[in-house]
């Protein structure tokens, strides 16, 4: 409530409130191996019942309180729950279980938002970097999107990204046809934006840290620097200019 009121008092027009970042595994340290003890050998990607009974039941209370606080200050607020793990595991079981649980537990939210990273996506045991098709063209993704739609929520990509050069710490295989170059990044971004703009079940997408550029952070964070949309001269990369197509 206090945070939302601060922004409202500043005259900001906020389209969407995101209650936490990639929270399908818990929030505020109410997560397995932190405030909640995980039984030895339990796989949280698969044991959805355990997550419902030990993690998501607590998280739902916290998220409900947060949403109520936001709407006390901004009655017209739209609420997004932001999950990660898209494409990890089989059939997005953890993500589906999380959002179903939030609906079942009565959390008041409007939007399902997930992160989409080329390095995380798996179709079965094969990474997209070794696949012949983008993940969002696969049947697994189409089925997942229809599941989200069945919950009566709007869907967005809360984060998406593709790097423009290979750097320290960047070990994931690149997507077929999209090398780690400025041209490869631009082509990848354009194709993804084309998909988002032409799928009626996807309401939008947000780029992960577009303002990064080489040397923005120290070499320790070169992987993140490589994902930004600005070059060494701090001028827009070709990928950023692809957004002009959708003005």
Secondary structure, DSSP 8 states (H G I E B T S, - for coil): -HHHHHHHHTT---S-EE-SSS-TTEETTEEBTTTB---TT--TTT-HHHHIIIIIHHHHHHHHHHHHHHHHH-TT--EEEEE--TTSSSTTHHHHHHHHHHHHTT----EEEEEEETTT-EETTEEGGGSSS-GGGSHHHHHHHHHHHHTT-EEEEEEEE--SS--TT--S---TT--SSHHHHHHHHHHHHHHHHH-TT---EEES-TT--TTSS-GGGHHHHTTSSB-TTSSB-HHHHGGGGG-
